[in-house]
């Protein structure tokens, strides 16, 4: 039998962050990982001979700077570089939009001088809101409790403390905050801008990892969620980890092992065991037992509570809520090996635009049609594709003179209509995604020397992303903050004493931030200090 002070299920980035902070507090920690590599969905793997890429999560922004500093990730080899152009939007054979710094205003002015003049106000207003919401990322949400007022007082005080900074917002910013949480991204952007290209670039943030139209209410928050990060101190920017996303989690693993954390690979957990009603350890598929008074799960809540925890340890209402917890980000993920850089019809020369997030969805109307089409047939006939070519910033990923591309594709259904299987449709949809890039970059297909296609089913089987959901649960108002994953358990504690949640199915949600792991560790340590 193996005994630890804490057992962490899953060596994804949040599991590693949680393990680090527990070990730093002096606890003996064991991490159990199903796969043969740490990192969860933040990994770098060879997908074609000689070509490596971030095969699932693929870009950096939300990684919290406090966690980077505390774990000493730079000292463990992590280096993040900013894109030279933030986003590139090809529109047709002649027109395009670029964003990033001053080039945004210059580029937008080609389509609307009014919109170019509006950019400063828009960015200032969004930045004011984002700064305050960013401050909640490393906070535990107030928990909705049952019982006496006495039990509720600490949570009321927590709520008051977290709400106080928002009282300082100007009235226009308060109105914008309400709009971002309640409106669609499309409606919000339509209120600011008149030209389609800038609305498309910003609106993409409202549907990325979100199986929805940009005009779906609530997509405004998803837009906000994607501007909460930073790269090397520059807020709202996106970048690339040299060596791929696996460089982040490899550095995290080194920080953990430096504190004595025992990371076990190829050790899938099949059951959380309990003594009475309290979690006391886990059993792996091989039958090995790991005992400890603390178990922290980095898994999607549906996997944890419906697969690993005895239903008798939960109320019927809680289990029903978890069964109805919504997952499905509309994601089809591809990694492509290229013999050379692609050339876009609207800007055929090589240049900094090829370091950008290249968004092939020229308008909000296009995105809306893509969602409607996917709802009807299972995938969009004209999908949304964002392409990154990380080898333009990192020559370690491909042979000299050749390149790798990440295709992040929306919209596809997690479950196909008519009883069809993704195993039967994967290559057909992969061909469609390549054809979509070909429309904007003629000759792209001829550059492809290898590819890896990951349907929602593949993402679930390989990385534990239920329904292929990169966020571990839809970022809707009923699944955010104190209600993530279920109201009454938004504080990282499960209905089973001793069992905690530390993954992206808790506040503040998806993205490679490390915040759920950080927050969960703080609550575990708080409980450990509390007299029993």
C-alpha positions as CSV (number, residue, x, y, z in Angstrom):
1,X,0.0,0.0,0.0
2,X,1.2,3.6,-0.8
3,X,0.5,6.3,1.7
4,X,0.6,10.1,1.1
5,X,-0.8,13.2,2.7
6,X,-2.5,14.0,-0.6
7,X,-3.2,12.2,-3.9
8,X,-3.8,14.2,-7.0
9,X,-5.7,12.5,-9.9
10,X,-4.4,13.6,-13.2
11,X,-1.1,15.3,-14.1
12,X,-2.6,18.0,-16.3
13,X,-1.4,21.5,-15.6
14,X,-3.9,22.2,-12.9
15,X,-3.1,18.9,-11.1
16,X,0.6,19.8,-11.2
17,X,-0.1,23.3,-9.9
18,X,-2.2,21.9,-7.0
19,X,0.5,19.3,-6.2
20,X,3.2,21.9,-6.2
21,X,1.5,24.2,-3.6
22,X,0.6,21.3,-1.4
23,X,4.2,20.0,-1.5
24,X,5.5,23.5,-0.9
25,X,3.4,23.5,2.3
26,X,5.2,20.4,3.5
27,X,2.8,17.7,2.4
28,X,3.8,14.4,0.9
29,X,2.0,14.3,-2.5
30,X,1.5,11.6,-5.1
31,X,0.2,12.4,-8.6
32,X,-1.4,9.6,-10.6
33,X,-1.6,10.1,-14.4
34,X,-3.4,7.9,-16.9
35,X,-1.2,8.6,-19.8
36,X,2.5,8.0,-20.3
37,X,3.4,11.7,-20.2
38,X,2.5,14.6,-17.9
39,X,0.6,17.5,-19.1
40,X,-3.0,16.4,-19.8
41,X,-4.0,18.4,-22.9
42,X,-1.0,20.7,-22.6
43,X,1.6,18.4,-24.3
44,X,4.1,18.5,-27.1
45,X,4.2,15.3,-29.2
46,X,5.6,14.0,-32.5
47,X,2.5,13.6,-34.7
48,X,4.4,12.9,-37.9
49,X,8.1,11.7,-38.3
50,X,10.3,14.8,-37.5
51,X,7.3,17.1,-36.8
52,X,6.3,18.0,-33.2
53,X,3.5,20.2,-32.1
54,X,1.2,21.2,-29.2
55,X,-1.2,18.6,-30.2
56,X,-4.2,19.7,-28.1
57,X,-4.0,23.1,-26.3
58,X,-1.9,25.2,-28.6
59,X,-1.3,28.8,-27.4
60,X,-0.5,30.8,-24.3
61,X,-2.1,33.7,-22.6
62,X,-4.1,32.8,-19.5
63,X,-1.1,31.2,-17.7
64,X,-1.1,33.1,-14.4
65,X,2.1,35.1,-13.8
66,X,2.0,34.5,-10.0
67,X,2.0,30.7,-10.6
68,X,4.8,31.1,-13.2
69,X,6.9,33.0,-10.6
70,X,6.1,30.7,-7.6
71,X,6.9,27.6,-9.5
72,X,10.1,29.1,-11.0
73,X,9.0,28.0,-14.5
74,X,11.6,30.2,-16.2
75,X,14.3,28.5,-14.2
76,X,13.0,25.2,-15.4
77,X,13.4,26.2,-19.1
78,X,10.1,27.8,-19.9
79,X,10.3,30.7,-22.4
80,X,7.2,32.3,-23.9
81,X,7.4,34.6,-27.0
82,X,4.7,37.0,-28.2
83,X,3.2,36.7,-31.7
84,X,4.6,39.4,-34.0
85,X,1.0,39.9,-35.2
86,X,-1.8,39.0,-32.8
87,X,-4.4,38.1,-35.4
88,X,-4.6,37.9,-39.2
89,X,-8.1,37.8,-40.8
90,X,-8.1,36.9,-44.6
91,X,-11.3,38.2,-46.0
92,X,-11.2,37.5,-49.8
93,X,-8.5,37.4,-52.5
94,X,-7.5,41.0,-51.9
95,X,-8.6,42.1,-48.4
96,X,-7.4,41.3,-44.9
97,X,-7.2,42.7,-41.4
98,X,-4.3,42.5,-39.0
99,X,-4.4,43.2,-35.2
100,X,-1.7,43.9,-32.7
101,X,-0.5,47.3,-31.3
102,X,-0.8,50.3,-33.6
103,X,-1.3,48.1,-36.7
104,X,-4.8,47.4,-35.5
105,X,-6.0,51.0,-35.9
106,X,-4.2,51.3,-39.3
107,X,-5.7,48.1,-40.6
108,X,-9.3,48.8,-39.3
109,X,-9.2,52.3,-40.9
110,X,-9.1,50.6,-44.3
111,X,-12.7,49.5,-43.7
112,X,-14.0,52.2,-41.4
113,X,-12.4,55.3,-40.0
114,X,-15.2,55.5,-37.5
115,X,-14.3,52.1,-36.1
116,X,-10.6,53.0,-36.1
117,X,-11.5,56.0,-34.0
118,X,-13.6,53.9,-31.6
119,X,-10.9,51.3,-30.9
120,X,-9.2,53.3,-28.1
121,X,-12.5,53.7,-26.2
122,X,-13.4,50.0,-26.7
123,X,-10.1,48.8,-25.5
124,X,-10.0,51.1,-22.5
125,X,-13.5,50.0,-21.4
126,X,-12.8,46.3,-22.0
127,X,-9.4,46.6,-20.2
128,X,-11.1,48.2,-17.1
129,X,-13.5,45.3,-16.8
130,X,-10.9,42.7,-17.6
131,X,-8.6,44.0,-14.9
132,X,-11.2,43.5,-12.2
133,X,-12.4,40.1,-13.5
134,X,-8.7,39.1,-13.7
135,X,-8.4,39.9,-10.0
136,X,-11.0,37.1,-9.3
137,X,-9.0,34.4,-11.1
138,X,-7.0,33.5,-8.0
139,X,-10.0,33.9,-5.6
140,X,-12.3,31.2,-4.3
141,X,-15.9,32.1,-5.1
142,X,-18.4,32.6,-2.2
143,X,-20.1,29.3,-1.7
144,X,-23.9,29.0,-1.5
145,X,-24.5,27.2,1.8
146,X,-27.4,25.4,3.5
147,X,-28.1,25.7,7.2
148,X,-27.9,28.6,9.7
149,X,-27.0,32.2,9.1
150,X,-23.9,31.6,11.2
151,X,-22.6,29.2,8.6
152,X,-23.4,31.7,5.8
153,X,-21.6,34.6,7.4
154,X,-18.0,33.7,6.1
155,X,-19.4,33.3,2.6
156,X,-21.2,36.7,2.8
157,X,-18.0,38.4,3.9
158,X,-16.2,36.7,1.0
159,X,-18.8,37.9,-1.5
160,X,-18.6,41.4,-0.1
161,X,-14.9,41.5,-0.4
162,X,-14.8,40.3,-3.9
163,X,-17.6,42.6,-5.0
164,X,-16.1,45.8,-3.5
165,X,-13.6,46.5,-6.4
166,X,-16.6,46.4,-8.8
167,X,-18.2,49.3,-6.9
168,X,-15.3,51.5,-8.2
169,X,-16.3,50.9,-11.8
170,X,-17.7,53.9,-13.7
171,X,-21.4,53.6,-14.6
172,X,-20.6,53.0,-18.3
173,X,-18.2,50.2,-17.3
174,X,-20.9,48.7,-15.0
175,X,-23.3,48.7,-17.9
176,X,-20.7,47.1,-20.1
177,X,-20.0,44.4,-17.5
178,X,-23.7,43.6,-17.4
179,X,-23.9,43.5,-21.2
180,X,-20.8,41.2,-21.4
181,X,-22.3,38.7,-19.0
182,X,-25.8,38.7,-20.4
183,X,-25.6,39.6,-24.1
184,X,-24.1,37.8,-27.0
185,X,-20.7,38.7,-28.3
186,X,-22.3,39.7,-31.6
187,X,-24.8,42.1,-30.0
188,X,-22.1,43.7,-27.8
189,X,-19.7,44.2,-30.8
190,X,-22.5,45.5,-33.0
191,X,-23.0,48.2,-30.4
192,X,-19.4,49.4,-30.8
193,X,-18.4,48.8,-34.5
194,X,-19.9,49.1,-38.0
195,X,-17.4,47.1,-40.1
196,X,-17.5,43.3,-40.4
197,X,-13.7,42.5,-40.2
198,X,-13.0,43.9,-36.7
199,X,-16.2,42.4,-35.4
200,X,-15.1,39.0,-36.8
201,X,-11.7,39.2,-35.1
202,X,-13.1,40.1,-31.7
203,X,-16.1,38.0,-32.1
204,X,-14.0,34.9,-32.7
205,X,-13.1,35.0,-29.0
206,X,-16.8,34.6,-28.2
207,X,-17.0,31.2,-30.1
208,X,-13.6,29.7,-29.7
209,X,-14.1,26.6,-27.6
210,X,-17.8,27.5,-27.4
211,X,-20.3,25.5,-29.5
212,X,-22.5,28.5,-30.1
213,X,-23.3,31.3,-32.5
214,X,-21.6,34.7,-31.8
215,X,-25.3,35.8,-31.3
216,X,-25.9,33.3,-28.6
217,X,-26.6,35.1,-25.3
218,X,-23.7,34.5,-22.9
219,X,-21.1,34.4,-25.6
220,X,-20.1,37.9,-24.5
221,X,-18.6,36.4,-21.3
222,X,-16.6,33.9,-23.4
223,X,-15.2,36.9,-25.4
224,X,-14.2,38.5,-22.1
225,X,-12.7,35.2,-20.8
226,X,-10.3,35.2,-23.7
227,X,-8.9,38.7,-23.0
228,X,-8.1,38.0,-19.3
229,X,-4.6,36.8,-19.9
230,X,-1.2,38.2,-20.7
231,X,2.2,37.4,-22.2
232,X,5.4,38.6,-20.5
233,X,3.4,41.4,-18.7
234,X,1.5,42.5,-21.8
235,X,-2.2,42.1,-21.0
236,X,-4.5,40.7,-23.6
237,X,-1.7,39.3,-25.7
238,X,-1.2,35.8,-26.9
239,X,2.1,33.9,-27.4
240,X,3.9,30.7,-28.0
241,X,5.9,28.5,-25.5
242,X,9.2,27.5,-27.0
243,X,9.1,23.8,-27.4
244,X,5.3,23.8,-27.4
245,X,2.7,23.6,-24.7
246,X,4.5,20.6,-23.2
247,X,7.3,22.9,-22.2
248,X,4.9,24.5,-19.7
249,X,3.9,21.2,-18.1
250,X,7.4,19.7,-18.2
251,X,8.6,22.7,-16.3
252,X,5.8,22.3,-13.8
253,X,6.6,18.7,-13.3
254,X,10.3,19.6,-12.6
255,X,9.1,22.1,-10.0
256,X,7.0,19.4,-8.4
257,X,9.6,16.7,-8.3
258,X,12.0,19.3,-6.9
259,X,9.8,19.4,-3.9
260,X,9.5,15.6,-3.6
261,X,6.2,15.1,-5.4
262,X,5.9,11.5,-6.7
263,X,4.5,11.5,-10.2
264,X,3.3,8.1,-11.4
265,X,2.6,7.7,-15.1
266,X,0.4,5.0,-16.8
267,X,-1.5,4.8,-13.5
268,X,-5.2,5.4,-14.4
269,X,-7.5,5.7,-11.4
270,X,-10.6,3.6,-11.5
271,X,-12.2,4.4,-8.1
272,X,-12.1,6.8,-5.2
273,X,-12.3,4.8,-2.0
274,X,-14.0,6.0,1.1
275,X,-14.1,5.1,4.8
276,X,-17.6,5.8,5.9
277,X,-18.4,8.9,3.9
278,X,-14.9,10.4,3.7
279,X,-12.5,9.9,0.8
280,X,-9.4,8.0,2.0
281,X,-7.6,7.1,-1.2
282,X,-7.9,5.7,-4.7
283,X,-7.5,2.4,-6.5
284,X,-5.8,2.2,-10.0
285,X,-6.8,0.0,-12.9
286,X,-4.0,-2.4,-11.9
287,X,-5.5,-2.8,-8.4
288,X,-2.8,-0.7,-6.7
289,X,-4.1,1.2,-3.6
290,X,-3.0,4.7,-2.7
291,X,-4.1,5.9,0.7
292,X,-4.3,9.5,1.9
293,X,-6.7,11.8,3.8
294,X,-6.8,14.2,0.8
295,X,-7.8,13.4,-2.8
296,X,-7.8,16.2,-5.4
297,X,-9.2,15.5,-8.9
298,X,-8.0,17.3,-12.0
299,X,-10.7,15.4,-14.1
300,X,-13.8,16.8,-15.7
301,X,-16.5,16.7,-13.0
302,X,-18.6,14.2,-15.0
303,X,-15.7,11.7,-15.1
304,X,-15.0,12.1,-11.4
305,X,-18.5,11.8,-10.0
306,X,-20.1,9.5,-12.6
307,X,-17.1,7.1,-13.1
308,X,-14.9,7.1,-10.0
309,X,-17.2,8.0,-7.0
310,X,-19.8,5.6,-5.6
311,X,-23.2,7.1,-6.1
312,X,-24.1,6.4,-2.5
313,X,-21.7,9.1,-1.4
314,X,-23.7,11.8,-3.2
315,X,-27.2,13.1,-2.9
316,X,-29.5,12.2,-5.8
317,X,-29.9,15.9,-6.7
318,X,-26.1,16.5,-6.9
319,X,-25.6,13.4,-9.1
320,X,-28.5,14.5,-11.4
321,X,-26.9,18.0,-11.7
322,X,-23.6,16.5,-12.7
323,X,-25.3,14.3,-15.2
324,X,-26.8,17.4,-16.7
325,X,-23.5,19.4,-16.5
326,X,-23.0,20.6,-20.1
327,X,-19.9,19.8,-22.0
328,X,-19.1,20.2,-25.7
329,X,-17.0,23.0,-27.2
330,X,-17.6,22.3,-30.8
331,X,-13.9,21.5,-31.4
332,X,-12.2,19.5,-34.1
333,X,-8.4,19.7,-33.7
334,X,-5.8,19.1,-36.4
335,X,-2.0,19.1,-36.5
336,X,-0.4,19.5,-40.0
337,X,3.1,18.9,-41.2
338,X,4.0,21.3,-44.1
339,X,6.8,21.2,-46.6
340,X,6.8,25.0,-46.8
341,X,4.9,28.1,-45.5
342,X,1.5,28.6,-47.0
343,X,0.7,31.8,-49.0
344,X,-2.5,33.6,-48.6
345,X,-4.2,35.0,-51.7
346,X,-4.8,38.4,-50.0
347,X,-1.2,38.6,-48.8
348,X,1.0,36.1,-50.6
349,X,4.4,37.2,-49.3
350,X,6.0,35.7,-46.2
351,X,5.9,38.0,-43.2
352,X,4.9,38.5,-39.6
353,X,1.2,37.8,-40.3
354,X,2.2,34.1,-40.5
355,X,3.1,34.2,-36.7
356,X,-0.5,35.3,-35.9
357,X,-3.6,33.5,-35.0
358,X,-5.0,33.3,-38.6
359,X,-8.8,33.4,-38.4
360,X,-10.6,31.9,-41.4
361,X,-14.1,33.2,-40.7
362,X,-14.5,36.7,-42.3
363,X,-17.7,37.9,-40.5
364,X,-20.0,37.3,-37.6
365,X,-22.7,36.2,-40.1
366,X,-20.3,33.5,-41.4
367,X,-19.8,32.3,-37.8
368,X,-23.5,32.3,-37.2
369,X,-24.1,30.2,-40.4
370,X,-21.4,27.8,-39.3
371,X,-23.1,27.1,-36.0
372,X,-26.5,26.7,-37.7
373,X,-25.1,24.3,-40.3
374,X,-23.4,22.2,-37.6
375,X,-26.6,22.0,-35.6
376,X,-28.3,20.5,-38.6
377,X,-25.8,18.0,-39.9
378,X,-23.2,17.5,-37.2
379,X,-20.5,19.7,-38.6
380,X,-20.5,23.0,-40.5
381,X,-20.2,22.9,-44.3
382,X,-18.2,26.1,-44.0
383,X,-16.4,25.8,-40.7
384,X,-14.5,28.3,-38.7
385,X,-10.8,27.5,-38.7
386,X,-8.0,29.3,-36.7
387,X,-4.6,28.3,-37.9
388,X,-1.3,28.9,-36.1
389,X,2.1,28.2,-37.5
390,X,4.2,28.0,-34.4
391,X,7.3,27.0,-36.3
392,X,7.5,30.6,-37.5
393,X,8.5,31.4,-33.9
394,X,10.1,28.1,-32.9
395,X,12.4,26.2,-35.2
396,X,12.6,23.2,-32.8
397,X,9.3,21.8,-34.0
398,X,10.0,20.9,-37.6
399,X,12.9,20.0,-39.9
400,X,14.8,22.9,-41.4
401,X,12.8,24.8,-44.0
402,X,9.6,22.9,-43.1
403,X,6.7,23.9,-40.7
404,X,3.9,22.7,-38.5
405,X,0.4,24.2,-38.3
406,X,-2.2,23.9,-35.6
407,X,-5.8,24.0,-36.9
408,X,-8.4,24.8,-34.3
409,X,-11.7,24.1,-36.0
410,X,-15.2,25.1,-35.1
411,X,-18.1,24.1,-35.3
412,X,-18.7,20.3,-34.9
413,X,-21.1,18.5,-32.7
414,X,-19.8,16.2,-29.9
415,X,-22.4,13.6,-30.8
416,X,-23.4,13.3,-34.5
417,X,-27.0,13.0,-35.6
418,X,-28.4,9.8,-37.1
419,X,-26.3,7.5,-34.9
420,X,-23.1,8.2,-36.9
421,X,-19.7,7.7,-35.3
422,X,-16.9,10.2,-35.4
423,X,-14.6,7.2,-36.2
424,X,-16.4,6.9,-39.5
425,X,-16.5,10.7,-40.3
426,X,-13.2,11.9,-39.0
427,X,-11.3,11.9,-42.3
428,X,-14.1,13.4,-44.2
429,X,-14.3,16.3,-41.8
430,X,-10.4,16.6,-41.8
431,X,-10.5,16.9,-45.6
432,X,-13.1,19.7,-45.2
433,X,-10.9,21.6,-42.8
434,X,-7.9,21.4,-45.2
435,X,-10.2,22.5,-48.1
436,X,-11.3,25.5,-46.0
437,X,-7.7,26.7,-45.5
438,X,-7.2,26.0,-49.2
439,X,-9.9,28.6,-50.1
440,X,-7.9,31.3,-48.4
441,X,-4.4,30.0,-49.1
442,X,-4.4,28.3,-52.6
443,X,-1.8,25.5,-52.7
444,X,-2.1,24.7,-49.0
445,X,-3.2,21.1,-49.7
446,X,-0.1,20.5,-51.8
447,X,2.1,21.5,-48.9
448,X,0.6,18.9,-46.5
449,X,3.1,16.0,-45.9
450,X,1.3,14.6,-42.8
451,X,-1.6,15.3,-40.6
452,X,-3.3,14.3,-37.3
453,X,-7.0,14.7,-36.9
454,X,-8.7,14.7,-33.5
455,X,-12.5,14.6,-33.4
456,X,-14.4,15.4,-30.2
457,X,-14.5,11.7,-29.6
458,X,-10.7,11.4,-30.0
459,X,-10.2,14.4,-27.6
460,X,-12.3,12.6,-25.1
461,X,-10.6,9.3,-25.4
462,X,-7.1,10.6,-25.4
463,X,-7.2,13.6,-23.1
464,X,-10.4,13.0,-21.0
465,X,-12.1,16.0,-22.5
466,X,-15.7,15.0,-22.2
467,X,-17.5,15.7,-25.5
468,X,-14.2,17.1,-26.7
469,X,-14.8,20.1,-24.5
470,X,-11.5,22.0,-24.1
471,X,-13.0,24.0,-21.2
472,X,-14.1,21.0,-19.0
473,X,-17.6,22.4,-19.2
474,X,-19.5,25.1,-21.1
475,X,-18.7,28.7,-19.8
476,X,-22.4,29.6,-19.4
477,X,-23.8,31.7,-16.6
478,X,-25.2,28.6,-14.9
479,X,-21.8,27.0,-14.9
480,X,-19.6,29.9,-13.8
481,X,-18.1,31.2,-10.5
482,X,-20.0,29.9,-7.5
483,X,-22.1,27.6,-9.8
484,X,-19.0,25.8,-11.3
485,X,-19.6,22.9,-11.5
486,X,-22.7,22.9,-9.3
487,X,-24.1,25.5,-7.0
488,X,-23.1,24.7,-3.4
489,X,-19.8,23.2,-4.5
490,X,-18.1,26.2,-6.2
491,X,-15.4,26.3,-3.5
492,X,-13.4,23.3,-4.8
493,X,-14.9,21.0,-2.2
494,X,-17.0,18.0,-3.2
495,X,-20.0,16.4,-1.4
496,X,-17.5,13.8,-0.2
497,X,-15.3,15.1,2.7
498,X,-11.6,14.8,1.8
499,X,-12.3,14.9,-2.0
500,X,-11.6,18.1,-3.8
501,X,-11.8,19.4,-7.4
502,X,-8.8,21.2,-8.9
503,X,-9.5,21.1,-12.6
504,X,-11.0,23.4,-15.2
505,X,-14.5,22.3,-14.2
506,X,-14.1,24.7,-11.3
507,X,-13.7,28.5,-11.2
508,X,-12.4,30.2,-13.3
509,X,-12.8,27.6,-16.0
510,X,-10.9,26.6,-19.0
511,X,-7.6,27.6,-20.6
512,X,-4.1,26.9,-19.4
513,X,-4.1,29.2,-16.4
514,X,-3.3,27.0,-13.4
515,X,-5.8,29.1,-11.4
516,X,-8.1,26.2,-10.4
517,X,-5.1,24.2,-9.1
518,X,-3.8,27.1,-7.2
519,X,-7.2,27.9,-5.6
520,X,-7.9,24.3,-4.8
521,X,-4.6,23.9,-3.0
522,X,-5.3,27.0,-0.9
523,X,-8.7,25.6,0.2
524,X,-7.1,22.2,1.0
525,X,-4.5,23.8,3.1
526,X,-7.1,25.9,4.9
527,X,-9.1,22.8,5.8
528,X,-6.0,21.0,6.9
529,X,-5.2,23.8,9.4
530,X,-8.8,23.9,10.6
531,X,-9.3,21.9,13.9
532,X,-11.5,18.8,13.5
